[in-house]
Amino acid sequence: MNKKNLFHKKINSQRQQRVQEILRSALNEILIRGESKSHFLDESILTITYVDISPDLRNARFMFIPQDLQQIDKFLSEFNLVKKVIRKKIAERVQLKYVPEISFCFDESINERERIEKILSSKKVMDDIKS
């Protein structure tokens, strides 16, 4: 299963894609304005790369990449501590029938990209290109 599409195998509907982008923007705004009630999250630099939402729009998983990859566990624990505050702030910004339950996880796609770059820059691949 594609890591970006964690809740289901089929392609996201346009409605899901719109809600994903709205939720991503809302969380970015909350973090930028320092409204998460966590000084660590408000002062840290991170990127919300993707929001995966269930087909019924009741669950949302925020994928993030912090600037400091050594503190992934700290980010996860801080997000879990302020999850209710963030969900409440999202509810204030977003007009949805239901505010989805939210969860956070590290976006492993950066590791995959680094692995592919390493393979492409390997001596064996370079030799194949020159041949």
N, C-alpha and C positions, 0 to 999 in steps of 0.2 A: 504494500500500500504506500502511496506517496506520502512523505512526511508532512507536507504542507496541508494535506487533506486528511486530518486525523479522525474526524467524526464519521466520515462516510466515504464510500468509494466513488460515487458519481460526481460529476462536475457541479460546482455551486451554481445556483440560480442567480439571476440578476438581482433579485431581492436580497439574497444572502450576501452577495458581493457589495451591494450598497450599504447594508448594515455593518459588514466587516469594516469598510472604510470609515463609516461614521464612528464606530467604536474605537478604531485606531486613532482617529483624530481627537476624540474626546479624551482618551487616556494620555496622548501626547500633551494636550492642553493642560490637563490636571498636573502632570509632572513638571511642565515648564513653569507654570504659575506657582508651584510649590504647595499645592493643596492636598497632597497625599497624607499629611500628618507624619511623614517619615523623613527626617532630615537627611538620612542616608540616600533615599531615593530621589528626593528633591534636589540634592546637591550633586548627584552622580550623573555621568553621561552614559546614556544607553539609547538604543534604537529599538523601537517596536517594529519588527520586520513584517509581521503577519498576524492576523486575527482569524482563527478558525472557529466557525460558528456552526452549531448543529442545524439540521434542516428545519426544526421547529423554532429556531431562534431563542431557545431557552438556556443554552450553554455556550459560552465563548471562552476560547483558550487563546491567550495573548502570548505570542512568541517574541522573545527579546534577545538582543545581543548587547552585553555591556562593553564599555570600552576596556575595562580591566577584567580580563577573562579569568583571573585568579580568584575573583570574588563572586562567582556564580551562585554558590550556596548562600552567601550573605544576601544577594539580591532575592533569591527565592524565599528565604525566611522573612525578609522585610516585606515583600509583596504579600505573603500569606498573613502577616500581622495586620496590614492595613487594607486587606481585601474588602472588608465591609465599607470602609470609608470611601475607597475608590468606586465601589459599586454605587454608593449613594450619590457621589459626585457625577458619575456617568448618568444616573437617572435624572439629575437636574438639567443635564445638557441635551439629552437624547429623548426624542418623542417616539417611544415604542409602547406597544400594548403591555409587554412584559420586559423588565430589565433582566438580561440573562445572568445566570450564575457565572462567575468568572473564575478562571484559574490562569496560572502563569507557568511557562516553561521556557527553558533555554533553547534557542534556535540552533540546532546542530548543523544547519546547512553551511555555516562558515567552516566547520571542520571538513565537510565534504568538498568544498571548494579548494581548500588548502591541499587535500589529498589529490585531487585531480590536477592541480597546478604542479604538484611534485612529480606526478606521473608524466605529465606533458614536458617537463623540463629535464627528465631523466636522460641519461646518455643513450640508452637503447632507442628511445623515441627520436632523439636528435639524429642518430645514425640512420634511422629509417627515413627521415625527412630528407637527408642529404643524398640518399641513394636514388 
